[in-house]
Amino acid sequence: RKEVEQDPGPFNVPEGATVAFNCTYSNSASQSFFWYRQDCRKEPKLLMSVYSSGNEDGRFTAQLNRASQYISLLIRDSKLSDSATYLCVVTSTGSARQLTFGSGTQLTVLP
Amino acid sequence: DAGITQSPRHKVTETGTPVTLRCHQTENHRYMYWYRQDPGHGLRLIHYSYGVKDTDKGEVSDGYSVSRSKTEDFLLTLESATSSQTSVYFCAISVSQFGGTTDTQYFGPGTRLTVL
């Protein structure tokens, strides 16, 4: 079983739609959680950290459920520029400074 | 912009050839990482460094070595490149946030390596 699992998609949604991505992780000792965004042929970039209480950054909302070891990302009012691959990331077993990355969920926002 | 550069950005080489990739950072961060990214596998850690001359293995270290003789430079070497090492290689640095309770990683632009 992979440490971090994501639905690879692709998710094809119309502009203005709301889309949700889910991620599960296997290491119950993970302390930090993130969503990264990766554009085609570019490096991953931090989108947002994920906190237990849930957090919002503009159109993006992240939720963490520690009991179910589940992370989600909700994007409201999708823009064409949101088209990218979204990576779920958690701290690795044994080290707070190592991260484990999911394989990513591909999103295409259609005009 | 986390001040990370990678060189070369693209390289084509032949099987059995040694290859060295360079990661350079300008902000004196202690932790540096090398990852490879392949379809279906996501990013996988090859090696990391927690200071000058201090390095350790990651998940997929076989066939790779690293060196860090200066804080700003972290080198990844493929001693004898194989076709299975064709990949995109990313360097990253770790930045402590929130009083050191959380580390966030920032990535360089990547190196596309093709081994024929």
gemmi code that builds the backbone of each chain (N, CA, C; Angstrom):
import gemmi

chains = {
    "A": [
        ("ARG", (0.851, -1.203, 0.000), (0.000, 0.000, 0.000), (0.878, 1.241, 0.000)),
        ("LYS", (0.559, 2.208, -0.870), (1.329, 3.440, -0.902), (1.072, 4.243, 0.356)),
        ("GLU", (2.098, 5.008, 0.779), (1.932, 5.834, 1.982), (0.909, 6.939, 1.781)),
        ("VAL", (0.864, 7.476, 0.577), (-0.090, 8.545, 0.273), (-0.792, 8.168, -1.033)),
        ("GLU", (-2.111, 8.092, -0.973), (-2.871, 7.674, -2.158), (-3.827, 8.768, -2.595)),
        ("GLN", (-3.821, 9.007, -3.895), (-4.714, 9.989, -4.481), (-5.370, 9.385, -5.713)),
        ("ASP", (-6.565, 9.850, -6.007), (-7.221, 9.510, -7.272), (-6.466, 10.259, -8.360)),
        ("PRO", (-5.894, 9.550, -9.347), (-5.085, 10.243, -10.359), (-5.884, 11.112, -11.314)),
        ("GLY", (-7.218, 10.888, -11.364), (-8.038, 11.620, -12.314), (-7.861, 11.044, -13.707)),
        ("PRO", (-7.974, 11.821, -14.766), (-8.079, 13.280, -14.725), (-9.488, 13.760, -14.387)),
        ("PHE", (-9.532, 14.923, -13.774), (-10.775, 15.615, -13.517), (-10.883, 16.714, -14.581)),
        ("ASN", (-11.942, 16.639, -15.379), (-12.204, 17.680, -16.374), (-13.474, 18.397, -15.968)),
        ("VAL", (-13.355, 19.669, -15.622), (-14.510, 20.412, -15.125), (-14.661, 21.708, -15.897)),
        ("PRO", (-15.887, 22.230, -15.986), (-16.084, 23.523, -16.666), (-15.662, 24.668, -15.757)),
        ("GLU", (-15.304, 25.760, -16.365), (-14.995, 26.976, -15.619), (-16.146, 27.314, -14.688)),
        ("GLY", (-15.804, 27.715, -13.462), (-16.823, 28.080, -12.495), (-17.290, 26.935, -11.622)),
        ("ALA", (-16.907, 25.718, -11.960), (-17.346, 24.559, -11.184), (-16.589, 24.474, -9.856)),
        ("THR", (-17.167, 23.712, -8.945), (-16.482, 23.357, -7.701), (-15.973, 21.930, -7.829)),
        ("VAL", (-14.734, 21.718, -7.446), (-14.147, 20.385, -7.573), (-13.438, 20.037, -6.272)),
        ("ALA", (-13.506, 18.768, -5.908), (-12.888, 18.309, -4.659), (-11.943, 17.151, -4.940)),
        ("PHE", (-10.771, 17.206, -4.289), (-9.799, 16.121, -4.379), (-9.625, 15.504, -3.004)),
        ("ASN", (-9.430, 14.204, -2.995), (-9.241, 13.504, -1.735), (-7.910, 12.787, -1.719)),
        ("CYS", (-7.445, 12.531, -0.527), (-6.152, 11.886, -0.345), (-6.206, 11.114, 0.968)),
        ("THR", (-5.649, 9.918, 0.989), (-5.514, 9.171, 2.242), (-4.053, 8.884, 2.496)),
        ("TYR", (-3.683, 8.820, 3.758), (-2.293, 8.539, 4.120), (-2.257, 7.425, 5.144)),
        ("SER", (-1.161, 6.675, 5.157), (-1.091, 5.474, 5.989), (-0.340, 5.672, 7.305)),
        ("ASN", (0.497, 6.693, 7.375), (1.301, 6.904, 8.578), (0.545, 7.740, 9.599)),
        ("SER", (0.017, 7.092, 10.611), (-0.801, 7.801, 11.600), (0.030, 8.797, 12.415)),
        ("ALA", (1.365, 8.677, 12.357), (2.229, 9.595, 13.102), (2.566, 10.864, 12.316)),
        ("SER", (2.102, 10.972, 11.093), (2.375, 12.177, 10.300), (1.849, 13.397, 11.031)),
        ("GLN", (2.658, 14.460, 10.992), (2.288, 15.663, 11.732), (1.949, 16.839, 10.836)),
        ("SER", (2.521, 16.851, 9.640), (2.319, 18.000, 8.762), (1.764, 17.539, 7.425)),
        ("PHE", (0.907, 18.388, 6.864), (0.187, 18.018, 5.659), (0.124, 19.223, 4.732)),
        ("PHE", (0.251, 18.947, 3.453), (0.305, 20.038, 2.490), (-0.397, 19.637, 1.198)),
        ("TRP", (-0.812, 20.640, 0.456), (-1.157, 20.463, -0.953), (-0.151, 21.285, -1.763)),
        ("TYR", (0.405, 20.628, -2.767), (1.275, 21.291, -3.724), (0.578, 21.288, -5.079)),
        ("ARG", (0.962, 22.244, -5.896), (0.453, 22.317, -7.254), (1.646, 22.174, -8.193)),
        ("GLN", (1.446, 21.405, -9.279), (2.513, 21.243, -10.251), (1.954, 21.455, -11.652)),
        ("ASP", (2.459, 22.466, -12.323), (2.098, 22.701, -13.715), (2.952, 21.809, -14.606)),
        ("CYS", (2.448, 21.586, -15.821), (3.109, 20.668, -16.742), (4.568, 21.071, -16.960)),
        ("ARG", (5.470, 20.138, -16.728), (6.894, 20.317, -16.966), (7.530, 21.393, -16.071)),
        ("LYS", (6.903, 21.631, -14.921), (7.429, 22.589, -13.963), (7.652, 21.911, -12.612)),
        ("GLU", (8.267, 22.650, -11.685), (8.477, 22.115, -10.358), (7.218, 22.220, -9.510)),
        ("PRO", (7.062, 21.339, -8.511), (5.939, 21.480, -7.578), (6.072, 22.769, -6.789)),
        ("LYS", (4.928, 23.397, -6.516), (4.928, 24.616, -5.701), (3.897, 24.476, -4.597)),
        ("LEU", (4.258, 24.951, -3.417), (3.357, 24.857, -2.281), (2.085, 25.646, -2.547)),
        ("LEU", (0.958, 24.977, -2.415), (-0.337, 25.644, -2.547), (-0.814, 26.094, -1.172)),
        ("MET", (-0.853, 25.153, -0.238), (-1.267, 25.500, 1.119), (-0.937, 24.373, 2.080)),
        ("SER", (-0.719, 24.755, 3.325), (-0.612, 23.777, 4.385), (-2.025, 23.372, 4.803)),
        ("VAL", (-2.149, 22.247, 5.459), (-3.456, 21.750, 5.892), (-3.436, 21.612, 7.403)),
        ("TYR", (-4.395, 22.231, 8.065), (-4.461, 22.205, 9.523), (-5.667, 21.399, 9.981)),
        ("SER", (-5.582, 20.906, 11.197), (-6.646, 20.053, 11.734), (-7.994, 20.747, 11.743)),
        ("SER", (-7.965, 22.053, 11.944), (-9.217, 22.808, 12.038), (-9.757, 23.166, 10.659)),
        ("GLY", (-9.023, 22.799, 9.624), (-9.417, 23.201, 8.281), (-8.962, 24.613, 8.020)),
        ("ASN", (-8.635, 24.931, 6.790), (-8.204, 26.276, 6.473), (-8.569, 26.634, 5.037)),
        ("GLU", (-8.667, 27.930, 4.840), (-9.149, 28.450, 3.571), (-8.184, 29.505, 3.071)),
        ("ASP", (-7.975, 29.514, 1.756), (-7.153, 30.551, 1.144), (-7.849, 30.944, -0.151)),
        ("GLY", (-8.643, 31.994, -0.072), (-9.397, 32.413, -1.245), (-10.383, 31.342, -1.680)),
        ("ARG", (-10.239, 30.856, -2.883), (-11.161, 29.858, -3.417), (-10.808, 28.432, -2.991)),
        ("PHE", (-9.739, 28.270, -2.271), (-9.236, 26.948, -1.890), (-9.494, 26.673, -0.406)),
        ("THR", (-10.028, 25.493, -0.137), (-10.271, 25.064, 1.239), (-9.671, 23.686, 1.441)),
        ("ALA", (-8.886, 23.531, 2.498), (-8.271, 22.243, 2.813), (-8.826, 21.733, 4.135)),
        ("GLN", (-9.044, 20.433, 4.197), (-9.555, 19.807, 5.409), (-8.690, 18.605, 5.755)),
        ("LEU", (-8.563, 18.343, 7.047), (-7.808, 17.187, 7.525), (-8.674, 16.417, 8.508)),
        ("ASN", (-8.758, 15.124, 8.325), (-9.457, 14.248, 9.269), (-8.435, 13.227, 9.764)),
        ("ARG", (-7.887, 13.499, 10.951), (-6.820, 12.629, 11.469), (-7.348, 11.230, 11.797)),
        ("ALA", (-8.561, 11.160, 12.274), (-9.113, 9.848, 12.664), (-9.215, 8.920, 11.448)),
        ("SER", (-9.601, 9.494, 10.322), (-9.749, 8.701, 9.098), (-8.500, 8.756, 8.219)),
        ("GLN", (-7.512, 9.562, 8.631), (-6.273, 9.736, 7.873), (-6.591, 10.146, 6.440)),
        ("TYR", (-7.286, 11.237, 6.351), (-7.884, 11.699, 5.103), (-7.686, 13.209, 4.987)),
        ("ILE", (-7.290, 13.636, 3.783), (-7.090, 15.060, 3.508), (-7.898, 15.409, 2.271)),
        ("SER", (-8.448, 16.607, 2.246), (-9.204, 17.012, 1.068), (-8.813, 18.418, 0.648)),
        ("LEU", (-9.058, 18.706, -0.607), (-8.868, 20.047, -1.164), (-10.087, 20.376, -1.999)),
        ("LEU", (-10.707, 21.505, -1.692), (-11.883, 21.955, -2.428), (-11.514, 23.230, -3.178)),
        ("ILE", (-11.806, 23.262, -4.457), (-11.583, 24.464, -5.259), (-12.947, 24.964, -5.733)),
        ("ARG", (-13.264, 26.182, -5.350), (-14.543, 26.786, -5.772), (-14.302, 27.709, -6.948)),
        ("ASP", (-15.349, 27.877, -7.771), (-15.294, 28.825, -8.881), (-14.012, 28.609, -9.710)),
        ("SER", (-13.856, 27.410, -10.222), (-12.629, 27.028, -10.930), (-12.308, 27.998, -12.069)),
        ("LYS", (-11.016, 28.283, -12.198), (-10.503, 29.128, -13.284), (-9.672, 28.269, -14.239)),
        ("LEU", (-9.525, 28.747, -15.457), (-8.680, 28.026, -16.419), (-7.270, 27.848, -15.856)),
        ("SER", (-6.817, 28.842, -15.126), (-5.458, 28.824, -14.569), (-5.284, 27.810, -13.437)),
        ("ASP", (-6.379, 27.212, -12.974), (-6.276, 26.172, -11.947), (-5.867, 24.832, -12.543)),
        ("SER", (-5.866, 24.714, -13.847), (-5.473, 23.469, -14.509), (-4.035, 23.133, -14.133)),
        ("ALA", (-3.865, 21.975, -13.520), (-2.551, 21.559, -13.020), (-2.715, 20.180, -12.394)),
        ("THR", (-1.621, 19.646, -11.880), (-1.676, 18.444, -11.062), (-1.516, 18.845, -9.610)),
        ("TYR", (-2.374, 18.301, -8.755), (-2.369, 18.646, -7.336), (-1.825, 17.465, -6.544)),
        ("LEU", (-0.782, 17.746, -5.772), (-0.066, 16.713, -5.028), (-0.406, 16.807, -3.545)),
        ("CYS", (-0.806, 15.692, -2.988), (-1.038, 15.580, -1.547), (0.279, 15.166, -0.903)),
        ("VAL", (0.672, 15.840, 0.176), (1.997, 15.620, 0.753), (1.880, 15.520, 2.272)),
        ("VAL", (2.561, 14.529, 2.852), (2.568, 14.382, 4.308), (3.998, 14.160, 4.783)),
        ("THR", (4.236, 14.433, 6.043), (5.568, 14.143, 6.571), (5.766, 12.642, 6.654)),
        ("SER", (7.021, 12.221, 6.406), (7.339, 10.797, 6.295), (7.519, 10.152, 7.661)),
        ("THR", (7.451, 8.857, 7.642), (7.722, 8.085, 8.849), (9.119, 8.417, 9.365)),
        ("GLY", (9.217, 8.744, 10.623), (10.524, 8.863, 11.271), (11.182, 10.218, 11.174)),
        ("SER", (10.655, 11.111, 10.356), (11.333, 12.400, 10.236), (10.356, 13.484, 9.847)),
        ("ALA", (10.402, 14.558, 10.621), (9.504, 15.675, 10.306), (10.025, 16.479, 9.136)),
        ("ARG", (11.260, 16.221, 8.730), (11.816, 17.007, 7.628), (11.831, 16.234, 6.321)),
        ("GLN", (11.228, 15.054, 6.308), (11.092, 14.336, 5.047), (9.627, 14.266, 4.699)),
        ("LEU", (9.346, 14.426, 3.439), (7.973, 14.434, 2.961), (7.716, 13.249, 2.045)),
        ("THR", (6.497, 12.769, 2.101), (6.055, 11.730, 1.168), (4.983, 12.329, 0.280)),
        ("PHE", (5.146, 12.154, -1.019), (4.258, 12.764, -1.992), (3.314, 11.730, -2.589)),
        ("GLY", (2.052, 12.126, -2.737), (1.158, 11.324, -3.550), (1.518, 11.489, -5.014)),
        ("SER", (0.946, 10.633, -5.845), (1.253, 10.675, -7.280), (0.567, 11.823, -7.998)),
        ("GLY", (-0.407, 12.442, -7.332), (-1.030, 13.620, -7.914), (-2.368, 13.354, -8.569)),
        ("THR", (-3.191, 14.385, -8.573), (-4.492, 14.357, -9.252), (-4.477, 15.439, -10.321)),
        ("GLN", (-4.760, 15.037, -11.534), (-4.703, 15.994, -12.647), (-6.053, 16.678, -12.834)),
        ("LEU", (-6.017, 17.988, -12.887), (-7.225, 18.794, -13.089), (-7.094, 19.593, -14.379)),
        ("THR", (-8.124, 19.527, -15.203), (-8.228, 20.399, -16.372), (-9.529, 21.167, -16.269)),
        ("VAL", (-9.439, 22.481, -16.280), (-10.616, 23.333, -16.262), (-10.887, 23.774, -17.698)),
        ("LEU", (-12.090, 23.476, -18.149), (-12.440, 23.701, -19.552), (-13.222, 25.001, -19.724)),
        ("PRO", (-12.980, 25.727, -20.820), (-13.723, 26.987, -21.041), (-15.183, 26.715, -21.389)),
    ],
    "B": [
        ("ASP", (9.983, 32.701, -4.902), (11.253, 32.211, -5.422), (12.175, 31.856, -4.258)),
        ("ALA", (12.562, 30.595, -4.140), (13.369, 30.143, -3.019), (14.843, 30.209, -3.329)),
        ("GLY", (15.248, 30.797, -4.438), (16.653, 30.968, -4.752), (17.373, 29.671, -5.054)),
        ("ILE", (16.695, 28.739, -5.710), (17.296, 27.444, -6.036), (17.481, 27.342, -7.543)),
        ("THR", (18.675, 26.993, -7.952), (18.941, 26.735, -9.368), (19.488, 25.330, -9.524)),
        ("GLN", (19.238, 24.772, -10.684), (19.735, 23.437, -11.001), (20.446, 23.486, -12.347)),
        ("SER", (21.525, 22.715, -12.447), (22.226, 22.638, -13.729), (22.776, 21.232, -13.933)),
        ("PRO", (22.772, 20.734, -15.190), (22.117, 21.372, -16.326), (20.603, 21.253, -16.217)),
        ("ARG", (19.867, 21.933, -17.067), (18.415, 21.798, -17.055), (17.968, 20.620, -17.911)),
        ("HIS", (18.763, 20.300, -18.905), (18.471, 19.153, -19.764), (19.784, 18.447, -20.058)),
        ("LYS", (19.732, 17.112, -20.085), (20.933, 16.373, -20.441), (20.548, 15.059, -21.081)),
        ("VAL", (21.231, 14.717, -22.155), (21.099, 13.411, -22.790), (22.458, 12.754, -22.709)),
        ("THR", (22.487, 11.536, -22.217), (23.752, 10.845, -22.081), (23.578, 9.380, -22.474)),
        ("GLU", (24.661, 8.665, -22.479), (24.604, 7.255, -22.871), (24.787, 6.356, -21.656)),
        ("THR", (24.232, 5.176, -21.752), (24.378, 4.184, -20.686), (25.847, 3.973, -20.342)),
        ("GLY", (26.121, 3.932, -19.044), (27.477, 3.694, -18.575), (28.284, 4.952, -18.334)),
        ("THR", (27.746, 6.090, -18.723), (28.456, 7.367, -18.559), (28.188, 7.932, -17.172)),
        ("PRO", (29.203, 8.511, -16.528), (28.934, 9.201, -15.260), (28.263, 10.548, -15.513)),
        ("VAL", (27.357, 10.915, -14.618), (26.622, 12.176, -14.752), (26.550, 12.849, -13.386)),
        ("THR", (26.788, 14.147, -13.359), (26.635, 14.905, -12.108), (25.672, 16.048, -12.330)),
        ("LEU", (24.683, 16.112, -11.438), (23.714, 17.198, -11.446), (24.003, 18.105, -10.259)),
        ("ARG", (23.828, 19.398, -10.487), (24.151, 20.366, -9.434), (22.904, 21.109, -8.986)),
        ("CYS", (22.805, 21.290, -7.677), (21.768, 22.116, -7.082), (22.450, 23.221, -6.292)),
        ("HIS", (22.027, 24.450, -6.520), (22.641, 25.595, -5.858), (21.569, 26.439, -5.199)),
        ("GLN", (21.788, 26.796, -3.940), (20.836, 27.656, -3.234), (21.575, 28.866, -2.683)),
        ("THR", (20.849, 29.952, -2.574), (21.487, 31.225, -2.199), (21.119, 31.687, -0.792)),
        ("GLU", (20.305, 30.893, -0.068), (19.766, 31.391, 1.196), (20.233, 30.619, 2.424)),
        ("ASN", (21.291, 29.846, 2.271), (21.933, 29.222, 3.441), (21.061, 28.211, 4.188)),
        ("HIS", (20.156, 27.547, 3.501), (19.312, 26.558, 4.171), (20.105, 25.306, 4.481)),
        ("ARG", (19.821, 24.737, 5.642), (20.596, 23.584, 6.093), (20.217, 22.301, 5.350)),
        ("TYR", (18.911, 22.091, 5.163), (18.448, 20.831, 4.579), (18.259, 20.971, 3.071)),
        ("MET", (18.794, 20.001, 2.346), (18.610, 19.943, 0.892), (18.282, 18.511, 0.501)),
        ("TYR", (17.562, 18.365, -0.606), (17.026, 17.061, -1.005), (17.166, 16.880, -2.515)),
        ("TRP", (17.324, 15.636, -2.927), (17.208, 15.267, -4.327), (16.065, 14.272, -4.476)),
        ("TYR", (15.175, 14.563, -5.441), (14.068, 13.686, -5.776), (14.147, 13.328, -7.256)),
        ("ARG", (13.501, 12.225, -7.595), (13.214, 11.941, -8.984), (11.713, 11.809, -9.148)),
        ("GLN", (11.225, 12.182, -10.322), (9.798, 12.112, -10.585), (9.557, 11.334, -11.862)),
        ("ASP", (8.768, 10.282, -11.738), (8.436, 9.424, -12.865), (6.928, 9.233, -12.915)),
        ("PRO", (6.377, 9.050, -14.119), (4.915, 8.847, -14.231), (4.465, 7.683, -13.357)),
        ("GLY", (3.374, 7.905, -12.629), (2.806, 6.852, -11.799), (3.470, 6.665, -10.446)),
        ("HIS", (4.610, 7.316, -10.242), (5.322, 7.150, -8.965), (5.383, 8.422, -8.156)),
        ("GLY", (5.061, 9.522, -8.727), (5.192, 10.773, -7.995), (6.652, 11.078, -7.716)),
        ("LEU", (6.865, 11.922, -6.742), (8.214, 12.316, -6.346), (8.757, 11.319, -5.330)),
        ("ARG", (9.962, 10.826, -5.574), (10.584, 9.891, -4.641), (11.949, 10.424, -4.217)),
        ("LEU", (12.220, 10.330, -2.932), (13.444, 10.888, -2.370), (14.632, 9.982, -2.681)),
        ("ILE", (15.703, 10.584, -3.208), (16.912, 9.820, -3.535), (17.909, 9.919, -2.376)),
        ("HIS", (18.320, 11.116, -2.061), (19.222, 11.401, -0.945), (18.851, 12.764, -0.378)),
        ("TYR", (19.285, 12.999, 0.847), (19.126, 14.320, 1.402), (20.349, 14.689, 2.231)),
        ("SER", (20.455, 15.959, 2.544), (21.589, 16.448, 3.324), (21.072, 17.340, 4.445)),
        ("TYR", (21.678, 17.171, 5.629), (21.280, 18.003, 6.763), (22.427, 18.894, 7.214)),
        ("GLY", (23.408, 19.083, 6.350), (24.516, 19.983, 6.615), (25.696, 19.633, 5.737)),
        ("VAL", (26.725, 20.481, 5.798), (27.936, 20.214, 5.010), (28.512, 18.862, 5.415)),
        ("LYS", (28.732, 18.037, 4.428), (29.293, 16.691, 4.574), (28.353, 15.708, 5.291)),
        ("ASP", (27.141, 16.142, 5.608), (26.167, 15.260, 6.275), (25.061, 14.901, 5.301)),
        ("THR", (25.034, 13.628, 4.891), (24.023, 13.185, 3.943), (23.455, 11.842, 4.378)),
        ("ASP", (22.298, 11.507, 3.817), (21.686, 10.224, 4.147), (20.853, 9.762, 2.955)),
        ("LYS", (20.560, 8.461, 2.962), (19.836, 7.874, 1.843), (18.340, 8.079, 1.966)),
        ("GLY", (17.709, 8.149, 0.805), (16.265, 8.173, 0.756), (15.719, 6.857, 0.254)),
        ("GLU", (14.527, 6.910, -0.267), (13.798, 5.716, -0.689), (14.425, 5.002, -1.876)),
        ("VAL", (15.027, 5.756, -2.806), (15.509, 5.157, -4.057), (16.968, 5.554, -4.306)),
        ("SER", (17.855, 5.235, -3.375), (19.235, 5.717, -3.434), (20.177, 4.843, -4.272)),
        ("ASP", (19.789, 3.627, -4.581), (20.693, 2.728, -5.314), (21.078, 3.332, -6.658)),
        ("GLY", (22.386, 3.354, -6.938), (22.885, 3.881, -8.206), (23.190, 5.367, -8.179)),
        ("TYR", (22.961, 5.993, -7.017), (23.200, 7.430, -6.863), (24.129, 7.691, -5.671)),
        ("SER", (24.940, 8.738, -5.806), (25.699, 9.235, -4.666), (25.565, 10.753, -4.634)),
        ("VAL", (25.835, 11.331, -3.481), (25.709, 12.776, -3.327), (26.917, 13.317, -2.584)),
        ("SER", (27.109, 14.617, -2.737), (28.135, 15.290, -1.948), (27.695, 16.707, -1.644)),
        ("ARG", (28.120, 17.152, -0.476), (27.819, 18.533, -0.080), (29.042, 19.078, 0.641)),
        ("SER", (29.888, 19.764, -0.110), (31.115, 20.325, 0.448), (30.921, 21.780, 0.867)),
        ("LYS", (29.855, 22.404, 0.397), (29.514, 23.778, 0.777), (28.021, 23.839, 1.062)),
        ("THR", (27.612, 24.721, 1.926), (26.189, 24.843, 2.260), (25.340, 25.052, 1.016)),
        ("GLU", (25.849, 25.838, 0.085), (25.014, 26.242, -1.050), (24.907, 25.220, -2.170)),
        ("ASP", (25.765, 24.213, -2.188), (25.769, 23.269, -3.306), (25.535, 21.836, -2.851)),
        ("PHE", (24.646, 21.150, -3.577), (24.352, 19.735, -3.299), (24.415, 19.023, -4.643)),
        ("LEU", (25.365, 18.104, -4.771), (25.599, 17.438, -6.043), (25.041, 16.023, -6.014)),
        ("LEU", (24.412, 15.633, -7.112), (23.919, 14.263, -7.289), (24.694, 13.625, -8.425)),
        ("THR", (25.298, 12.454, -8.156), (26.090, 11.767, -9.174), (25.520, 10.398, -9.483)),
        ("LEU", (25.391, 10.145, -10.767), (25.077, 8.812, -11.258), (26.406, 8.247, -11.740)),
        ("GLU", (26.950, 7.292, -11.027), (28.303, 6.810, -11.326), (28.384, 6.165, -12.697)),
        ("SER", (27.325, 5.444, -13.056), (27.278, 4.762, -14.350), (25.805, 4.732, -14.760)),
        ("ALA", (25.408, 5.718, -15.542), (23.985, 5.915, -15.814), (23.367, 4.715, -16.524)),
        ("THR", (22.129, 4.421, -16.159), (21.355, 3.364, -16.801), (20.054, 3.961, -17.340)),
        ("SER", (19.422, 3.250, -18.255), (18.191, 3.768, -18.864), (17.086, 3.951, -17.820)),
        ("SER", (17.133, 3.153, -16.756), (16.111, 3.269, -15.701), (16.262, 4.566, -14.897)),
        ("GLN", (17.364, 5.260, -15.095), (17.574, 6.537, -14.417), (17.125, 7.723, -15.273)),
        ("THR", (16.556, 7.445, -16.424), (15.898, 8.494, -17.200), (14.728, 9.006, -16.378)),
        ("SER", (14.738, 10.306, -16.102), (13.740, 10.855, -15.189), (13.874, 12.373, -15.160)),
        ("VAL", (12.986, 12.982, -14.390), (13.142, 14.397, -14.061), (13.618, 14.469, -12.617)),
        ("TYR", (14.696, 15.190, -12.398), (15.305, 15.284, -11.077), (15.060, 16.680, -10.502)),
        ("PHE", (14.514, 16.694, -9.297), (14.257, 17.957, -8.609), (15.091, 18.032, -7.334)),
        ("CYS", (15.630, 19.199, -7.126), (16.293, 19.520, -5.879), (15.314, 20.334, -5.041)),
        ("ALA", (15.417, 20.214, -3.725), (14.544, 20.983, -2.847), (15.313, 21.427, -1.609)),
        ("ILE", (14.838, 22.500, -1.003), (15.347, 22.936, 0.293), (14.181, 22.948, 1.275)),
        ("SER", (14.510, 22.845, 2.550), (13.494, 22.815, 3.588), (13.551, 24.106, 4.372)),
        ("VAL", (12.390, 24.695, 4.566), (12.302, 25.961, 5.286), (11.404, 25.766, 6.493)),
        ("SER", (11.895, 26.105, 7.669), (11.083, 25.973, 8.874), (10.087, 27.110, 8.960)),
        ("GLN", (8.887, 26.759, 9.348), (7.849, 27.765, 9.515), (7.218, 27.592, 10.883)),
        ("PHE", (6.470, 28.569, 11.275), (5.664, 28.487, 12.497), (6.522, 28.114, 13.705)),
        ("GLY", (7.627, 28.810, 13.846), (8.501, 28.594, 15.001), (9.231, 27.274, 14.968)),
        ("GLY", (9.395, 26.695, 13.768), (10.155, 25.453, 13.640), (9.326, 24.212, 13.795)),
        ("THR", (8.017, 24.344, 13.954), (7.188, 23.157, 14.134), (6.816, 22.497, 12.816)),
        ("THR", (6.945, 23.213, 11.732), (6.595, 22.663, 10.424), (7.663, 23.039, 9.420)),
        ("ASP", (8.094, 22.069, 8.624), (9.046, 22.329, 7.552), (8.337, 22.228, 6.216)),
        ("THR", (8.536, 23.237, 5.414), (7.968, 23.245, 4.073), (9.104, 23.162, 3.072)),
        ("GLN", (8.898, 22.433, 2.008), (9.956, 22.290, 1.013), (9.641, 23.106, -0.228)),
        ("TYR", (10.709, 23.696, -0.772), (10.626, 24.470, -1.999), (11.580, 23.850, -3.015)),
        ("PHE", (11.134, 23.837, -4.260), (11.824, 23.065, -5.277), (12.540, 23.938, -6.303)),
        ("GLY", (13.624, 23.383, -6.838), (14.267, 23.967, -7.991), (13.496, 23.636, -9.260)),
        ("PRO", (13.941, 24.171, -10.396), (13.195, 24.012, -11.644), (13.292, 22.644, -12.286)),
        ("GLY", (14.201, 21.797, -11.816), (14.291, 20.440, -12.336), (15.326, 20.276, -13.430)),
        ("THR", (15.803, 19.034, -13.558), (16.709, 18.633, -14.633), (16.102, 17.430, -15.329)),
        ("ARG", (15.938, 17.537, -16.621), (15.421, 16.402, -17.416), (16.606, 15.606, -17.941)),
        ("LEU", (16.732, 14.387, -17.466), (17.849, 13.527, -17.846), (17.334, 12.364, -18.677)),
        ("THR", (17.948, 12.169, -19.832), (17.642, 11.029, -20.686), (18.896, 10.188, -20.843)),
        ("VAL", (18.776, 8.905, -20.513), (19.901, 7.978, -20.656), (19.563, 7.012, -21.791)),
        ("LEU", (20.357, 7.086, -22.834), (20.085, 6.260, -24.030), (20.783, 4.908, -23.967)),
    ],
}
model = gemmi.Model(1)
for chain_id, residues in chains.items():
    chain = gemmi.Chain(chain_id)
    for i, (resn, *xyz) in enumerate(residues, 1):
        res = gemmi.Residue()
        res.name, res.seqid = resn, gemmi.SeqId(i, " ")
        for name, pos in zip(("N", "CA", "C"), xyz):
            atom = gemmi.Atom()
            atom.name, atom.element = name, gemmi.Element(name[0])
            atom.pos, atom.b_iso = gemmi.Position(*pos), 0.0
            res.add_atom(atom)
        chain.add_residue(res)
    model.add_chain(chain)
structure = gemmi.Structure()
structure.add_model(model)
structure.setup_entities()
